[in-house]
Amino acid sequence: MLVMLELVIFLATVILLIMILRKLPLEKEVVKKLSYEARQQAGEEDDEEDDGSEDLLNKADHLAQAGEYSKAEKIYLKLVTEDPQNAGLYNKLALVYLGKKEFKDAAKALTQALTIEPDNDTFYNNLGLLLYQQEHYDEAIESYEKSITINNKVASRFMNLGLAYFMVKKYRKAADVYEKALILEPNNEEYKRLLTEAEEKLK
């Protein structure tokens, strides 16, 4: 009877040891799995942050287009702090300041954009718009010309240049660039009207 009891205890101990030994590697696998899931979750959170930034940019763009410049400005500023080398964000911020007629801030933003991307034709065009609104027509002409030198395939840039020439009474040059705009967009009624207006001044 005693031998049987000892045998039962022995077998129970062996079974317990087997269970413990089997359990240990399972715990390691669980740790590995949890670690993997944590990494996956972190990755998903990063993706969400990326998506969040993209959503914020879209939201800011829509706000700016709707004329809600102050709200758009706050979002663009937040995005700029997260990505200070993004020239496009400074350009968008400049357009918001332009809409608010905060010309000094617009100039600073465009200067920063051009520092990052000195050959960007869009930024020079927008700098021209800024200078034109301030009635700095000669400087606007210079910016528009730089824009066109980089990219001469955008009709509206020639129109902008023509408007600036017109304001400084350089009607022949205005007419010439309106004609170039019409070569790119021959059916544009506004360009035709502006060309006629400039040509009438030459009579």
Backbone bond lengths (Angstrom), bond angles and torsions (degrees), N, CA, C in turn:
res aa  C-N    CA-C-N  psi(-1)  N-CA   C-N-CA  omega(-1)  CA-C   N-CA-C  phi
1 M - - - 1.466 - - 1.524 110.26 -
2 L 1.311 115.83 -42.89 1.453 122.04 178.98 1.522 110.47 -64.92
3 V 1.332 114.58 -39.71 1.479 119.60 179.63 1.531 110.03 -64.44
4 M 1.322 114.95 -41.19 1.462 119.39 179.45 1.540 110.77 -63.39
5 L 1.331 115.98 -40.56 1.461 120.40 179.74 1.518 110.80 -64.21
6 E 1.334 115.54 -41.95 1.467 120.03 179.34 1.549 110.56 -65.05
7 L 1.346 114.17 -36.66 1.467 119.03 179.36 1.528 110.19 -66.10
8 V 1.330 115.62 -42.08 1.465 119.84 178.79 1.524 110.79 -62.66
9 I 1.344 116.60 -43.77 1.475 120.82 178.83 1.524 110.97 -62.32
10 F 1.349 114.36 -41.44 1.473 120.03 179.63 1.524 111.14 -61.84
11 L 1.357 114.04 -47.11 1.464 118.98 -179.81 1.528 110.97 -63.82
12 A 1.310 116.77 -39.92 1.466 120.94 178.93 1.519 110.93 -63.25
13 T 1.340 115.52 -40.52 1.477 120.13 178.53 1.523 111.11 -64.23
14 V 1.353 114.52 -43.23 1.476 119.25 179.20 1.531 110.57 -61.88
15 I 1.327 115.26 -45.27 1.478 119.78 179.17 1.514 111.03 -60.62
16 L 1.341 116.23 -42.64 1.461 121.09 179.56 1.521 111.53 -62.36
17 L 1.353 115.13 -42.61 1.466 120.04 178.45 1.523 111.66 -63.05
18 I 1.350 114.78 -41.18 1.470 119.37 178.33 1.528 110.41 -61.95
19 M 1.328 115.88 -43.22 1.467 120.30 179.78 1.520 110.73 -63.13
20 I 1.342 116.28 -41.04 1.468 119.71 179.90 1.519 110.75 -65.72
21 L 1.347 114.71 -44.17 1.459 119.63 -179.10 1.526 111.40 -64.32
22 R 1.337 116.34 -37.61 1.463 120.07 178.16 1.528 111.79 -69.72
23 K 1.311 114.80 -31.69 1.460 119.69 -175.95 1.521 112.19 -72.79
24 L 1.312 117.26 -34.23 1.453 120.76 -175.86 1.519 113.51 -58.37
25 P 1.331 119.61 -53.01 1.451 118.13 179.57 1.520 112.86 -64.34
26 L 1.346 115.98 -29.03 1.456 118.52 176.74 1.525 110.26 -63.58
27 E 1.303 117.27 -38.62 1.448 121.34 178.54 1.527 110.36 -64.68
28 K 1.327 116.59 -37.36 1.462 120.07 177.70 1.522 110.65 -65.17
29 E 1.343 115.50 -40.82 1.469 119.14 178.89 1.518 110.95 -64.58
30 V 1.339 115.14 -37.96 1.466 118.89 177.87 1.521 110.10 -62.94
31 V 1.333 116.85 -41.96 1.462 120.91 178.54 1.515 110.71 -61.19
32 K 1.346 114.68 -43.62 1.468 119.33 178.42 1.531 110.61 -60.98
33 K 1.331 115.03 -44.52 1.460 120.02 -178.35 1.523 110.83 -63.36
34 L 1.341 116.45 -45.05 1.452 120.24 179.77 1.523 111.16 -63.64
35 S 1.332 115.57 -38.95 1.451 120.62 178.38 1.522 110.46 -62.64
36 Y 1.337 115.20 -43.83 1.470 120.46 178.67 1.523 111.06 -62.94
37 E 1.351 115.80 -44.21 1.457 119.95 179.90 1.526 110.98 -63.99
38 A 1.328 116.03 -36.51 1.459 120.19 178.83 1.524 110.45 -64.27
39 R 1.352 114.30 -42.06 1.468 118.22 178.46 1.525 110.63 -64.98
40 Q 1.348 115.47 -41.17 1.457 119.36 178.77 1.521 111.43 -62.75
41 Q 1.341 114.76 -41.62 1.463 119.55 -179.89 1.518 110.44 -64.97
42 A 1.323 116.10 -39.52 1.464 119.98 178.14 1.511 110.50 -62.70
43 G 1.335 114.12 -40.69 1.462 118.83 178.41 1.506 111.43 -64.24
44 E 1.336 116.55 -40.97 1.458 120.67 178.79 1.516 110.82 -64.91
45 E 1.350 116.39 -37.04 1.454 120.09 178.42 1.524 110.47 -66.25
46 D 1.350 115.84 -39.14 1.463 119.44 176.63 1.512 110.46 -61.79
47 D 1.360 115.76 -41.43 1.463 119.83 179.02 1.514 110.78 -63.06
48 E 1.346 114.98 -39.31 1.453 119.26 179.07 1.517 110.53 -64.14
49 E 1.356 116.08 -38.55 1.451 119.47 178.43 1.516 110.19 -64.62
50 D 1.341 115.99 -41.44 1.453 119.80 178.36 1.521 110.45 -62.21
51 D 1.342 115.10 -46.78 1.459 119.60 178.38 1.519 109.86 -61.55
52 G 1.334 115.60 -36.97 1.455 119.60 179.41 1.509 111.56 -62.59
53 S 1.332 117.85 -41.30 1.457 121.65 179.02 1.517 110.64 -64.64
54 E 1.325 115.44 -41.48 1.465 119.73 178.99 1.524 110.29 -65.01
55 D 1.334 115.97 -41.88 1.462 120.20 178.29 1.524 110.57 -63.31
56 L 1.344 116.05 -39.72 1.456 120.42 179.01 1.526 110.86 -63.31
57 L 1.333 115.51 -41.90 1.461 119.67 179.37 1.524 110.69 -62.33
58 N 1.326 116.43 -45.10 1.467 120.30 177.72 1.524 111.25 -61.22
59 K 1.328 115.11 -40.64 1.461 120.05 179.63 1.526 110.36 -63.35
60 A 1.334 115.89 -44.83 1.461 120.42 179.66 1.525 111.13 -62.95
61 D 1.336 115.92 -40.99 1.474 120.00 178.56 1.530 110.99 -60.67
62 H 1.326 115.83 -44.25 1.469 120.10 -179.84 1.533 110.87 -65.09
63 L 1.329 115.70 -40.16 1.465 119.79 179.02 1.530 110.65 -63.63
64 A 1.327 115.61 -42.48 1.471 119.98 179.84 1.523 110.79 -63.58
65 Q 1.334 115.75 -42.87 1.466 120.11 179.51 1.529 111.60 -64.57
66 A 1.335 115.19 -30.44 1.463 119.91 179.47 1.528 112.43 -84.09
67 G 1.328 116.27 -0.46 1.461 120.16 179.18 1.515 114.42 83.13
68 E 1.340 117.03 9.45 1.468 120.17 177.54 1.526 108.42 -90.39
69 Y 1.322 113.64 71.69 1.464 120.50 -169.01 1.527 113.95 -67.13
70 S 1.310 117.16 -38.92 1.471 119.61 -177.84 1.523 111.68 -63.95
71 K 1.327 116.23 -41.17 1.468 120.13 178.38 1.522 110.55 -67.22
72 A 1.328 115.88 -41.83 1.463 120.08 178.74 1.524 110.24 -64.04
73 E 1.321 116.42 -40.50 1.462 121.38 -179.55 1.525 111.52 -57.38
74 K 1.327 117.17 -45.36 1.469 121.05 -178.57 1.526 111.35 -59.46
75 I 1.331 115.88 -41.35 1.468 119.70 -178.82 1.529 110.70 -70.50
76 Y 1.327 116.74 -44.13 1.465 119.82 179.09 1.532 110.76 -60.73
77 L 1.322 116.78 -40.49 1.469 120.32 179.02 1.519 110.92 -63.13
78 K 1.323 116.76 -41.09 1.466 120.99 177.19 1.531 110.32 -61.15
79 L 1.335 116.18 -45.08 1.463 120.58 -178.55 1.526 111.53 -67.25
80 V 1.339 116.51 -34.94 1.460 120.49 178.58 1.525 111.31 -65.55
81 T 1.330 116.94 -38.19 1.463 119.67 178.70 1.527 111.12 -65.94
82 E 1.330 116.28 -29.67 1.462 120.48 178.49 1.527 112.21 -81.45
83 D 1.338 116.18 -26.56 1.474 120.48 -177.10 1.525 108.73 -139.92
84 P 1.335 117.05 73.49 1.472 120.78 -172.07 1.524 114.97 -69.42
85 Q 1.320 118.62 -9.34 1.466 121.11 178.36 1.529 112.35 -101.60
86 N 1.314 116.95 12.48 1.463 121.40 179.70 1.526 109.06 -88.97
87 A 1.332 115.90 98.63 1.460 121.07 -176.45 1.528 111.92 -62.15
88 G 1.330 116.49 -35.30 1.456 120.56 -179.18 1.515 112.94 -60.68
89 L 1.336 116.82 -34.27 1.461 120.00 178.73 1.519 111.32 -67.48
90 Y 1.331 116.91 -39.37 1.466 119.88 177.00 1.533 110.26 -64.45
91 N 1.322 116.08 -37.10 1.462 119.84 178.17 1.528 110.85 -64.33
92 K 1.334 116.74 -44.53 1.463 120.51 178.26 1.532 110.45 -63.13
93 L 1.319 115.37 -40.06 1.460 119.98 178.49 1.527 110.44 -63.32
94 A 1.321 115.83 -39.05 1.471 120.09 178.60 1.528 111.19 -62.49
95 L 1.332 116.63 -40.75 1.462 120.06 179.49 1.524 111.26 -65.25
96 V 1.332 116.19 -34.65 1.470 119.98 175.93 1.527 109.62 -64.60
97 Y 1.338 116.83 -46.03 1.464 120.19 178.46 1.528 111.02 -63.73
98 L 1.326 115.75 -35.05 1.459 120.51 177.25 1.525 109.72 -62.97
99 G 1.332 116.32 -42.70 1.458 120.69 177.67 1.518 112.72 -63.71
100 K 1.339 115.59 -32.29 1.468 120.71 178.66 1.529 112.04 -86.40
101 K 1.346 115.92 -2.03 1.467 122.64 -176.52 1.526 112.22 60.74
102 E 1.316 115.14 30.71 1.473 120.70 173.18 1.527 106.94 -95.84
103 F 1.335 114.13 79.31 1.450 120.73 -166.94 1.535 113.33 -67.83
104 K 1.309 117.62 -35.99 1.474 119.78 179.89 1.522 111.13 -63.69
105 D 1.327 115.97 -43.88 1.466 119.90 179.14 1.531 110.67 -66.95
106 A 1.328 116.02 -37.30 1.467 120.17 177.55 1.521 110.55 -62.09
107 A 1.340 115.84 -42.55 1.463 120.80 179.76 1.533 111.17 -63.72
108 K 1.315 115.97 -41.58 1.476 119.92 178.87 1.525 110.66 -62.92
109 A 1.324 116.12 -43.65 1.465 120.06 -178.73 1.528 111.06 -64.97
110 L 1.323 117.46 -42.26 1.465 120.71 179.59 1.520 111.55 -69.17
111 T 1.322 116.29 -36.12 1.469 119.53 176.20 1.520 110.47 -61.70
112 Q 1.330 116.06 -41.00 1.465 120.04 178.02 1.522 110.88 -66.30
113 A 1.320 116.85 -41.09 1.463 120.98 178.44 1.522 110.70 -60.50
114 L 1.329 116.80 -43.63 1.463 121.40 -178.86 1.528 112.43 -73.23
115 T 1.312 116.57 -25.28 1.464 120.06 174.22 1.520 110.03 -65.46
116 I 1.321 115.70 -39.40 1.465 121.15 179.99 1.525 111.12 -76.66
117 E 1.336 116.10 -42.63 1.479 121.28 -179.58 1.531 109.30 -128.47
118 P 1.321 117.01 82.91 1.471 120.46 -172.94 1.527 115.27 -70.04
119 D 1.317 118.26 -10.74 1.469 120.99 -179.25 1.523 112.66 -112.82
120 N 1.309 116.53 26.79 1.463 120.19 -178.01 1.527 109.89 -89.68
121 D 1.322 116.35 113.45 1.461 121.13 -176.25 1.528 112.75 -65.47
122 T 1.326 116.66 -33.98 1.471 120.30 179.78 1.516 111.03 -63.98
123 F 1.322 116.79 -40.48 1.464 120.08 -179.05 1.532 110.86 -65.50
124 Y 1.343 116.96 -39.84 1.467 119.76 177.66 1.530 110.79 -65.77
125 N 1.322 116.04 -38.38 1.463 119.21 177.49 1.526 110.59 -62.66
126 N 1.317 116.70 -43.71 1.462 120.03 -179.44 1.530 111.79 -68.60
127 L 1.343 115.45 -32.66 1.461 118.67 174.08 1.530 109.55 -64.43
128 G 1.320 116.29 -38.09 1.458 120.55 175.17 1.521 111.92 -61.15
129 L 1.335 116.18 -42.83 1.469 120.31 177.24 1.527 111.21 -59.67
130 L 1.326 115.19 -42.20 1.460 120.67 179.30 1.524 110.80 -62.25
131 L 1.316 116.54 -47.01 1.467 120.98 -178.84 1.530 111.14 -67.01
132 Y 1.328 116.08 -37.39 1.464 120.82 178.91 1.529 110.32 -62.64
133 Q 1.330 116.81 -43.51 1.466 119.91 -179.56 1.522 111.89 -63.63
134 Q 1.326 115.60 -26.12 1.466 119.82 178.49 1.534 111.74 -90.68
135 E 1.328 115.04 5.10 1.468 122.86 180.00 1.531 112.81 65.72
136 H 1.333 116.01 25.87 1.466 121.22 172.97 1.531 107.15 -93.22
137 Y 1.315 115.58 72.84 1.461 120.05 -167.40 1.530 113.37 -68.60
138 D 1.311 117.57 -39.75 1.460 119.53 -179.79 1.531 111.40 -63.60
139 E 1.328 115.63 -40.85 1.467 119.41 177.67 1.532 110.71 -69.38
140 A 1.317 116.27 -35.52 1.467 120.10 176.35 1.518 110.46 -62.25
141 I 1.343 116.15 -42.61 1.460 120.64 177.75 1.522 110.65 -57.87
142 E 1.311 116.34 -43.97 1.465 120.37 179.44 1.525 111.96 -60.37
143 S 1.333 116.30 -42.43 1.474 119.91 -179.88 1.525 111.28 -68.52
144 Y 1.339 116.45 -42.42 1.462 119.51 178.13 1.529 111.02 -62.09
145 E 1.320 116.63 -40.59 1.465 120.38 179.93 1.534 111.13 -64.12
146 K 1.323 116.59 -38.77 1.466 119.96 176.38 1.524 110.43 -63.03
147 S 1.323 115.41 -42.21 1.460 120.36 179.32 1.524 110.86 -60.03
148 I 1.330 115.76 -45.24 1.465 120.93 -177.83 1.525 111.46 -70.40
149 T 1.327 116.90 -33.61 1.470 120.33 177.01 1.525 110.58 -61.01
150 I 1.320 115.90 -38.33 1.467 120.85 179.77 1.523 110.91 -75.41
151 N 1.332 116.46 -41.01 1.469 121.21 -177.30 1.527 109.27 -145.09
152 N 1.331 116.37 106.31 1.466 120.99 -176.78 1.532 112.50 -102.88
153 K 1.328 115.76 27.01 1.466 120.55 -178.27 1.524 113.60 -108.91
154 V 1.322 117.03 8.87 1.466 120.76 -177.70 1.526 108.73 -112.35
155 A 1.317 116.18 111.93 1.467 121.31 -173.79 1.525 112.83 -61.46
156 S 1.317 116.96 -38.71 1.468 120.36 -175.67 1.529 112.10 -64.04
157 R 1.331 116.76 -25.06 1.472 119.60 178.27 1.533 109.67 -67.32
158 F 1.334 116.92 -38.70 1.459 120.91 177.31 1.530 110.39 -67.15
159 M 1.330 115.97 -37.45 1.461 119.18 176.46 1.523 110.22 -62.20
160 N 1.334 116.57 -45.92 1.464 120.34 179.54 1.526 111.02 -58.52
161 L 1.334 115.28 -44.43 1.462 120.02 178.89 1.527 110.77 -62.90
162 G 1.328 116.03 -41.34 1.458 120.22 178.56 1.515 112.57 -61.65
163 L 1.311 116.72 -40.38 1.473 120.55 178.56 1.526 110.95 -62.14
164 A 1.326 115.48 -41.37 1.463 119.29 179.14 1.524 110.94 -67.06
165 Y 1.331 117.37 -42.36 1.469 120.39 176.20 1.529 110.46 -59.65
166 F 1.313 115.99 -41.89 1.464 121.18 -178.99 1.531 110.74 -60.30
167 M 1.333 116.29 -39.80 1.465 120.29 -177.35 1.521 112.73 -68.27
168 V 1.338 116.88 -24.07 1.469 119.53 177.31 1.533 110.62 -101.71
169 K 1.332 115.11 16.28 1.465 123.48 174.68 1.528 114.04 65.88
170 K 1.322 116.14 26.11 1.465 120.24 174.43 1.535 107.30 -95.92
171 Y 1.324 114.48 73.00 1.458 120.83 -170.22 1.528 112.97 -68.84
172 R 1.328 116.32 -34.68 1.462 118.70 179.20 1.529 110.57 -64.20
173 K 1.310 116.32 -45.12 1.466 120.05 178.28 1.528 110.96 -65.25
174 A 1.317 115.85 -37.32 1.467 119.89 177.62 1.517 110.03 -61.03
175 A 1.335 116.13 -46.44 1.462 120.15 179.98 1.524 111.28 -62.02
176 D 1.328 115.65 -40.22 1.472 119.95 -178.67 1.531 111.65 -61.83
177 V 1.317 116.73 -43.65 1.472 118.33 -177.62 1.535 111.59 -76.25
178 Y 1.331 116.84 -28.40 1.466 118.65 173.68 1.528 110.11 -63.94
179 E 1.328 115.64 -38.69 1.470 119.97 177.36 1.533 110.74 -62.17
180 K 1.333 116.19 -38.36 1.470 120.13 177.84 1.530 110.46 -66.53
181 A 1.320 115.71 -36.82 1.470 119.63 177.13 1.520 109.85 -63.26
182 L 1.343 116.38 -39.74 1.464 120.86 -179.11 1.523 112.41 -71.53
183 I 1.313 117.24 -26.35 1.470 119.29 174.66 1.530 109.58 -63.59
184 L 1.329 115.47 -38.34 1.472 120.54 -179.86 1.522 111.64 -78.54
185 E 1.330 116.39 -34.69 1.468 120.78 179.69 1.526 108.65 -134.84
186 P 1.322 117.27 79.01 1.472 121.48 -171.66 1.525 114.96 -65.60
187 N 1.306 118.79 -17.10 1.472 121.10 -177.73 1.524 113.45 -102.32
188 N 1.326 116.00 9.83 1.460 119.22 -176.95 1.529 110.19 -78.97
189 E 1.320 116.52 112.90 1.462 122.17 -175.38 1.531 112.14 -68.25
190 E 1.298 116.80 -33.15 1.472 119.97 -179.95 1.521 110.58 -65.76
191 Y 1.329 116.64 -42.59 1.463 119.97 178.72 1.530 110.18 -63.89
192 K 1.326 117.11 -38.69 1.473 121.03 178.01 1.528 110.59 -62.76
193 R 1.335 115.12 -42.02 1.465 119.55 -179.83 1.526 110.96 -64.11
194 L 1.326 115.67 -43.53 1.467 119.74 -179.64 1.528 111.67 -65.97
195 L 1.320 116.54 -37.76 1.463 120.90 177.92 1.530 110.18 -63.44
196 T 1.321 116.83 -44.31 1.458 121.28 178.66 1.532 110.50 -61.26
197 E 1.314 115.26 -42.13 1.481 120.18 -179.75 1.524 110.80 -62.75
198 A 1.345 116.99 -42.80 1.462 120.67 179.55 1.530 110.76 -67.11
199 E 1.320 117.23 -41.20 1.468 121.69 -178.94 1.534 111.58 -66.10
200 E 1.320 116.78 -33.97 1.471 120.59 177.48 1.533 110.97 -64.60
201 K 1.339 115.89 -33.09 1.459 120.61 178.21 1.534 111.65 -69.15
202 L 1.331 116.18 -21.26 1.469 120.47 -178.40 1.523 112.92 -85.26
203 K 1.332 116.95 -9.99 1.466 120.40 -177.06 1.535 111.41 -77.75
